[in-house]
Amino acid sequence: MNVPAPHTPVRADGTLARQRLLDAALRLFAENGYRKTSTRAIADTAGVNLGAISYYFGDKARLYQAVFCESFSDASTSPDITTARGCLPDFGAPGLNSEAALAGFFRNFLQPLKLGEQVRLVMRLHFRELVEPSGALNEGMDEDIGALYFALAELAARRLGINATDPDARRLAHAILGLAFHFFVTQDLVGQVSPELVATPDAIDTLAERLATYAAGMLDAEVRRRQPTGSPS
């Protein structure tokens, strides 16, 4: 993602203050969104003077860019998968059918849920950017999610024996993405009503397995729907 470098003066005693601003901004941007988060709230949460934001980052937009890029860089050192498109295995590989590819996709996509609070906040920030674009970033993230969407449409099309541009293949791609997105976009809701679903790494593995089964079921249902009336099941 090509984002302008933030305004970062060199100052020996500023490292801690700058990091506190990044940490506070990550949490507030992730929880409240870009537009609803004020620089005053960030500074107060970080315990620094409001002018520190201008000094270290220049303005709110550049602070957001720094949070978005620097936090993701730090947090993505643990997962093996660092792009959305990379979560979906190559379903054209020998011996890898659509069900196995979906299992790998959900397992990889939900991996950040295992990696602690910072990673969860980073992922929430990224998904919030998708549904509430800040205007402070370029289109790199949309392109990555778009590539995943088209790959899922191709997977669905192969399973159905149709073209990936068919509306049914695209509906299925959106539905499969929705199953995965839900557990990031509505983390608070999941934590309130069904915390056991994401409480442990084993629970998250089970969740990924079930979502893959549900997604495969959607593909199978569409195969049956498209069969001519009277055809054997």
SVG drawing of the C-alpha trace seen along z (x, -y; Angstrom):
<svg xmlns="http://www.w3.org/2000/svg" viewBox="-39 -22 57 62">
<polyline fill="none" stroke="black" stroke-width="0.4" points="0.0,0.0 1.5,-3.3 0.9,-5.7 2.9,-8.9 5.5,-8.6 4.2,-10.3 5.9,-13.4 8.3,-11.9 10.9,-14.3 13.9,-12.7 13.8,-13.3 15.5,-11.1 12.8,-11.4 9.9,-11.0 9.9,-7.3 7.7,-6.5 5.2,-9.4 4.9,-8.5 4.3,-4.8 1.7,-5.7 -0.1,-7.8 0.0,-4.9 -1.4,-2.5 -4.2,-4.9 -5.1,-5.7 -5.2,-2.1 -7.7,-1.3 -9.9,-4.3 -9.9,-4.2 -10.7,-0.4 -13.5,-0.9 -15.0,-4.2 -13.9,-4.7 -11.9,-7.5 -14.5,-10.2 -15.8,-9.7 -12.3,-9.7 -11.0,-13.1 -7.4,-14.1 -8.2,-15.3 -9.5,-11.8 -6.4,-10.2 -4.1,-12.6 -6.0,-12.2 -6.0,-8.4 -2.2,-8.4 -1.6,-10.8 0.3,-13.3 -0.2,-17.0 -2.5,-17.5 0.4,-19.2 2.3,-15.9 0.1,-14.6 1.1,-17.5 4.7,-17.2 5.1,-13.4 2.6,-12.9 1.5,-16.2 -2.2,-15.7 -5.0,-13.2 -4.9,-11.7 -1.2,-11.0 -1.6,-9.5 -4.2,-7.2 -1.9,-6.2 0.8,-5.4 -1.5,-3.4 -2.9,-1.5 0.5,-0.6 2.9,-0.4 0.5,1.5 -0.2,4.0 3.5,4.4 4.2,5.2 1.2,7.4 1.6,9.4 4.9,10.9 3.2,13.8 0.6,15.0 1.9,17.0 -0.8,15.3 -0.4,11.5 -2.9,10.8 -6.5,11.6 -6.0,13.2 -3.2,15.4 -5.7,17.0 -7.3,19.0 -5.2,22.0 -4.7,22.7 -7.8,24.7 -6.5,25.6 -3.7,27.6 -3.8,31.4 -5.8,33.2 -7.2,30.0 -11.0,29.8 -13.3,26.9 -14.0,28.3 -10.3,28.6 -9.7,25.1 -12.5,23.6 -11.2,25.4 -7.8,23.8 -9.4,20.4 -11.3,20.2 -8.5,21.6 -6.1,19.0 -8.6,16.1 -9.5,16.7 -5.9,17.1 -5.6,13.5 -8.3,14.2 -5.7,16.4 -3.0,13.8 -3.9,11.5 -5.5,8.1 -3.3,6.0 -3.9,8.2 -7.6,8.3 -7.6,4.5 -5.6,4.3 -8.0,6.6 -11.0,4.7 -9.4,1.5 -8.9,3.0 -12.4,4.3 -13.8,1.0 -11.9,-0.7 -13.7,1.5 -17.2,0.7 -16.5,-2.9 -13.7,-4.2 -11.8,-7.0 -10.6,-8.7 -7.2,-8.8 -5.8,-5.7 -5.5,-4.6 -7.3,-1.6 -4.7,1.1 -6.8,2.9 -9.9,2.9 -7.8,4.4 -6.6,7.2 -10.2,8.0 -11.3,7.7 -8.8,10.3 -10.0,12.7 -13.6,12.1 -12.9,12.9 -10.9,16.0 -13.8,17.2 -16.2,16.6 -13.9,18.7 -13.9,21.5 -17.7,21.4 -17.9,21.3 -15.7,24.4 -17.8,26.3 -21.0,25.3 -19.6,25.7 -20.3,22.1 -18.5,18.9 -17.1,16.9 -19.0,13.9 -22.3,15.7 -24.4,13.8 -24.8,17.1 -21.0,17.5 -20.7,13.9 -23.6,14.3 -21.8,17.3 -18.5,15.5 -20.1,12.7 -21.9,15.2 -18.7,17.0 -16.9,13.8 -19.7,12.8 -19.3,15.9 -15.6,15.0 -16.0,11.2 -18.7,11.5 -16.3,12.6 -14.1,9.6 -16.6,6.9 -18.9,7.9 -16.2,8.9 -18.0,7.1 -21.3,8.9 -19.7,12.3 -17.9,11.6 -21.1,10.7 -23.5,13.4 -21.2,16.3 -17.7,15.8 -17.1,19.6 -16.9,19.6 -13.6,17.7 -12.4,18.3 -9.5,20.6 -7.3,21.5 -9.1,24.9 -12.5,23.1 -11.4,21.0 -10.2,24.1 -13.6,25.6 -15.2,22.4 -13.1,22.5 -14.0,26.1 -17.7,25.4 -17.7,22.4 -16.0,24.4 -18.7,27.0 -21.4,24.4 -19.8,22.7 -19.5,26.1 -23.1,26.7 -24.1,23.5 -22.2,24.7 -23.9,28.0 -27.3,26.4 -26.7,24.3 -25.7,27.4 -29.0,29.0 -31.0,25.9 -29.6,25.7 -30.5,29.3 -33.4,29.7 -36.7,30.6 -37.0,34.3 -33.3,35.0 -32.0,37.5 -30.6,36.0"/>
</svg>
